[in-house]
Amino acid sequence: MRNWPLAMASLVLGMAVVLGPARAADNYRMGAASEVITPKVAPDAPPVWLAGYGPGRQAEAVHDDIYARATVISDGKYTVAIVACDLIGLFREDVLRIRKDVDQLQLKPPIDYVLVSSTHTHAGPDTVGLWGPIGRTGVNAEHLKQVRAACVEVTRHAHAAMRPATLRIAHADVNEMAQLIGDSRQPIVIDSQLTVVQAKDETGRVIVTWVNMPCHPEVLGSRNKQLSSDFPSTERKHLEEKFGGTAIHNTGTVGGLLAPREPKTHPITNQPIPTEPIEQMMAYGRLIGTIAERALAKSVPLAGPIRADAKELLIPLWNPMYRLGAQMSILRRQVFDEKGERTSIPATAPAPATPDAASADAPRTAPTGPEFFLKTEVARLTIGDLEIAAIPGEIYPELTLGKIQAPQDPGADFQGAPQEPSVFGLMRGQHRMLVGLANDEIGYILPKSQWDWVAPYAYGRKDRQYGEANSCGPEAGPRIMAAWAALVKDR
């Protein structure tokens, strides 16, 4: 919390929404299910634009199906659904529709909170809009409608499958045997903790094996034109073949850019890892599945009450390309004013100003211009001693772990910017997990003190590092962390 002004809390909209009182849990009931959400890839079907990397990458085939997978867990008085989709991301508007449709199912017991996340595969269909042909959205509205329906249906099936369950939890450092996760942006900060939760019924049969890993699913790379969930496909297959039940993958911290590092030699078997992208992706997934399997051998019981809390907030939409995308309906999501009222960005709206150049007597200032905002949310879930942060985008590990560079690099734009608190640093649970791309996709979430848009660039570089171009702006990090700090404090 060093140098963190208390006034930041006033930037957050609204009061915390308390979704469940604390209580002792007698027994868990848990169910899981999966639904295929693969779009048709064929000459007689609409084009499928693959998300991630550059625009206009059209799928030519399906390598493996993509899924919506869900688990529903109840402590007898409070029920939570956790849905994970093999997608680049879903906007909050889609999540709100899914929640509304789940509510209309009138399930008994009712589901008190629905968390919808995306694995962020870079071989799935564009569900955001950025990756179609230049100047056009890449979203197939009919397929997106089918995705929403599948999320509702898979939640219903998981709810119907609920039965008495016991839970165990384990953690593993994915980089302990070899560097399987790397960071391509300076400063190098890596979150490499894998968390796995497994539920078994009264007969000892596995209901669900739930893996959370801080890594982009992008082993297939930018030249791939086959639709796939990437390495979660073989990770989940490995776990389902080993244990039975349903395997679910959530993506954790991925900003920075935390991405796979494929070893030349398998760190367990010492056998060569294939170099062909498809085979390499499959081998990487099996390796991650094996690490999760081994971690479970040292798992510990998880018990206690369930609770969920959420806080709504506004994020300034500074990014010029995001604003243009919203104006052109390439990014089809609602824009708000500073009061949280619906508005739109007129075609005549000027582009936002960039930070002023730094000098001894004229420090860089915050971007100025018309104020437009995105509405999003952060959430905190607890399942006994497990505390989960649901963050609506791709947060940097610096903000997850509390490893923000100090002192700042002289080339950073906002000299003297206060450090944000960290997600894990504010948590109280014995076990900690972060679910990224949760309930929204707002892009990268950076520490403001590391924002680097204008020259001279940090670390003596001649050009910008990757990250800022896919962020809402320099205030995203401070506002998300102010909301998280307030949410934790309120509880």
N, C-alpha and C positions, 0 to 999 in steps of 0.2 A: 504493500500500500504506500511505499515511499513516494513522496511528492504528489500524492493523489488528492486533488481538491475535492472536498465534500460537496462543493457546488455542482459537480458533474451529475449528481443524482437528480438534480432538478431538470436535466435534459430529457429524462425518461418520461414518456406519456403514461398517465393512468396509474391506478393502484394495482398491486399484485392481485392476481386472481387465485384465491385459495381453493384448490380443487379437491382437497380431502383432509380431514382432521387426522392428527396423529393417534395411533391406537396400537394395541398389541395384536399380532396376527396369530390365530390358532393354527391354521393350515392354509397352504397355498393350493389353488386350483389353477391349472395351466393347460393351454391347448395351442396348437400350431397348425399352419396350413400354407399352401403355396398355390399360385395361379400363374399360368404362362401369360405374358404380355408381349410376346414377340410380334412385331408388325410383319405383314406379308411383304416379302422381297421377291418380286417377279416382274416380267415385262408388262403384264397387264394390270399391275398395281401402281398406286402413286409412289413416287420416289421416296426412299428413306434416306434422309440426310444424317450422317453420323456426327455425333456431337463431340466436341473437343478438337483441339488443334485448329486448323484453318477452315474457312467456309467452303461449301460446295463439295464435300467428300461423300459421294453417294454409295450406299451399300450395294454390293453385287451378289451377296449370298448370306446365308445364316450359318454361322459355325456352331453356335449353341444357343438354346432358348434363353430369353431373359424372363425374369419372374418378378412378381410381387409376392413377398413372403411375410407372414404375420405370426406373432405370438400374442396371446391374451393371457394375462395373469391377474388373479384376484386373491385378496387375503380374507375374503368372506364379507367384507364391508366396502371395499374399494377395488375398482377394476381398471386396468390400464391395457390398451392395445398398442403394440409397437409394430409398425409396418416398414419394411425395407424393400425398395424398388431398384431394379437394375437399370437406373437412368442417370443421366448427367445431373439432373435436379428437377424439382417441382417448385413452382411458385406458390406463395402462401394462398393465393386465390384458389388454386386447385386443392390445397390441403383443407381449406375451409369448406369447400364443396363436399369433399370426402367425409369430413366430420359431420356435416349436416345430414348426409345420406345415411351414415352409420347410426346417427341419432334416430332417424325415422324408421330404422329397423325395429325399434322398441324391444331390444334384447333384454332378457332377464337372466342374471342381473344386468343392469345397464352398464355400459362402458363409460366411465367417468372422464377419461382423457385418452385421446388418440394422438400418438406421435407418428408422423409419416416422414421417413428419411429416404435418401437416395444414396446408392453405393458410389455414384459419380463415375461409372464406367465410361471410358472414352471410345467405346465401340458400340454404344447404344444409340437409339434414335434421338434426334434433337427434340427436347420437350421444353426448351427455353426460347428458341427463336434465332440464336446467333449464328447457326451453322448451315443455313440454307444457301442458295446462290446469293451472291452479293446483291444487297438491296431488297432481298425477300426473306421472309421468315422461313425457318426450316421446320416449323411445327406442323404436323398433320393433325388438324383439330379433331378429326374423327378418331384417330388412334389415341389421342390424349383423352378423349371421352371414354374410350375403352379402358384405358389405364385407371382412370378414376373409378370406374365401375368395378374393375378387378380388385382394387384396394378395398372397396366396400365388401365385395363378395368374400375375399380371403379373410377379412376380419370376421365376417359372419361364420365362416367355416371354423376358424380357430376358436371362436367363442363356443360353438357347438361341441367342439372336441375337448373342452376343458374337463379335467379330472384331477383328483388329488395328486399333489406333486411335492417332491422335495428338491431343493436347489443346492447346487455347489458352484463355487466360483474359483477361478485361478487366473494368474497373470504370467506373462512370459516376456522377456526382452527379445524381440525379434532379431536384433543386431548382435546378440551375444555370441552366436557361432560364426556369423559372417555378416558383412554389411548388406542387409537385405532391403533397407530403406535408406535413401540418401536425401540430401537437401541441396538443391541446385541454386540457392540464393544466399548471398552473404548477408549477415553473418550466419555461419553454419550452426543451426540449432535443430536437433532431431528428437521427436517424440517417437520412441520405438516400442512402447508398451502395448502388447496384445492382451486383451481381456477375453475370457471365455466363460460363459455361464451355461450350465447344463441342468436340465430338469428331467427327473425320472418319476414314473407313476408308482403306485403301490406294489406293482409286480416287479419293479426294477427295470421296466422298459423305458428307453429314452423317449421323451416327448419332443424336446428341442435342444439343439446345441447352438448357442448364440455367440458369434465371434465379433469382436470390435477391434479394428486395426487401423492405425493412422497412416494410410498410404493410398495414393491415387491408383485405381485399377487401370493401368495403361501400359502393361507389358507389351501389348500388340503393336503399339507405336502409331505414328502418324500416317504411314503408308498402308495400313490395314484397311481393307474394304469389306471385311466380313463382320456381320453383326454378332456381338458376343457380350457376355457379362464380364469378360476378361478373367483374371485369375480367381475371383470368387467362385467361378463355375466349378473348377476342379477341387478347390478348397472344400466347398460344400459337399461335393460328391464323395470326397475322401472321408469326411466325417459321417455322412449318412451310411456309407458302406461299412464303416467301422462300428458305429453305434446304433444305427437305425434312427427312426424319427426324422424330424425336419431340421435342416441346418439353415441358419440365417446369418448374413454378413452385414454389419454396419461399418461405415467408414468413420473414422475419428478425425483427428487433426490432420489436415492435408495441405494447409497453406505453406508457402515458403520457398520452394515447392517440394513437399515430401512425396517421393516417387520410388518405384521399385528399382533395386539394383540387383540384376540377375547374376549370380556367381557363375564362374566357369565350371566349378566343381561342386557337386552336391555336398553341403557341409556335414551331412549325416552318413551318407553311403559312400562318399568320396568318388562317386561316378561322375563322368562328364555331363554337364547340363547341355541340352540341345541349343543350337544357335538359331535355328529356323524359328521365326516369331511365334507361330501357333504352338509348336512343340515346347518352346521356351515358356510361353504363358501357362500351358498346362502343367509343366514341371514345377513352376513357381507356385502355382495354386496348391499342388499336392504337398509341397514343402511347407507352406503355411498351415495347411491342414494337419500335417504331422506335428508341427510345433504346438498347435492347439491341443492335439491328442495327448502329447507328452505332458503338457501343462496340467491337463485334467487329472493325471495320475497323482498330482500333489494338491488337488483342489481341497477347499475347506467348505463347510456348510454355510449357507446363506439363509438367514431367517429374520423375521421382523416385519413391521407394518409397511404398507405401501402408501405413498403419498405423491402428489404431483401439483406443482405450482407453475404459473406462467406469468410473464409480464410483457405487455405490448409496448412498442416504442417506434419512433420515427428515425429513419436514416436519411441524411441529406443526399440527394442524388446529384452529385457534382460531376461524375464522369461524363465528358462530352459525348462519347459514343453511346453510352447507355441512354442519355437524354435524347439523342437523335433516334436511337432505336425505338424509344417510347413514342416519339413524335410520328414515326413512320409505321407504327404498329408491328414492327419486327419483334419487339419485346411487348407482349400483350399482357400488361399488368397495370393495376390502378396506381395513379400518382396522387399524392396528397399535398396540401399546403401545411404551413407551420402549425396550424391549429388541429391538424388531423382530419380536415374536411376534404372530400374528394374534389379533385381538380384535374386539369390536363395541361400539357406543355404546348402552348400555341406555336404554330409554325414560325411566328415572328419573334419568338423568345431568343434573346442573344445567348451565345455560348458563355458558360461561366468563365470567370477570369482564373488564370493560373496564379500560384503563389508568386509574390514579388521576389526578384533576385535579392540575395543576401548581400549585405555590406555592413561595415562597422557601425554606421549610423542609421541604417534602414533595414532592420531584420525582416525576414520573410513573414508575410502575413497570411492568414487563412484565405482561401479562395472566396471571391465575392460574386454576386450576380443573383438572378432570380432564384428564389428558394422553392425547390420541389423536393418531395420526400417519398420514400417507400415506407410502408407500414409492415412491420414484422414482429417477431416475438422471440424471447428466450424462455426456456423452461428448465425446471429442476425436478427430477424424479428420484425417489428413493424406494428401493426394494430392500428392506432390512438395512444391512450395513453397506449396501451398494448405493452410492450417490452418482447420479447421471446428470451431466450438463447437456442440454439440447441446444445447439448453436446453429443459427440459420444461414450457414455459409461455410466458407473454407478459411478457418481461423489459423493464424500462424502459431507455430509451436512456442514462440516467445511468449505469447499471451496465454497459452495453455499451461506452460511450465514455470512462467515467471523468470525467463532468461532474456530479458530485454537488454540490449547492449548499453552499457554505461561506462564511460561517457559516450555521448552520441558521436557518430562519424561527422566531421566538419562539413561534409557535403550534403547531409540530410537537410530537408527543406525547413523543418520547424525546430530551430535551435531553441533549447530550453523547454521543449514540450514535456509535460509531466509524464511519468511512467504510469501506465494503467496497472491495476492489480491483475493477478493471474487467476485463471479458472480454477486450477487445482489448489492454489494457495488459499482460496476462500472456502474450499469444501471442508466438511466436517466428517464425512463418512470414512470408515476404515478402508473401503474399496472405492476407487474413483474411476469414472469413465466419461469420455466426451463423445457424443454422437454429433458428427458434423452433417451439414446439409440437412438439418432437422427442421421440418415444417416450412422450409423456404430455401431459396438459393439466391443470396445477395452478392455472391462473388467473394473476393479475398478480403480478409479482416486483418489489417496490419496495426502494429503499434504506431501511433502518430509520430513518435520520435524517430521512426525509421522510414517515414514517407519520403520518397525521392523522385520527384517529377521533373524538376528543372535543374539545369546545369548551374554550377559544377556538380557532377554526380558523386555519390558516396564511393568510397574505396578506390578513388582515382580512376574510375571507369570513364570511357568515352561515350557511353550510351546508358540508358536506363536499364535497370534489371527488370525481369518479368515480375508482374504482380499488380502494380498500380493500374495498369491498363485494364485489368479485370476486377477492379474494386469500385464500389460506389463512390469512394472518396476518402480523404484523410480523417474524416470524423466517424467513419464506420467503427473503427476499433474502439475509440473512447466511448462511443454511445453503447455499443454492445457490452463493454465491460462495466459501464456505469449501471446498466440494467441488471447484469448478473450480480454485481455487488449489492444492489438494492434488494434483489430477489432473495439472496442468501441471508442478508441481514434481517429481512422481514420474517424469515422463518425461524 
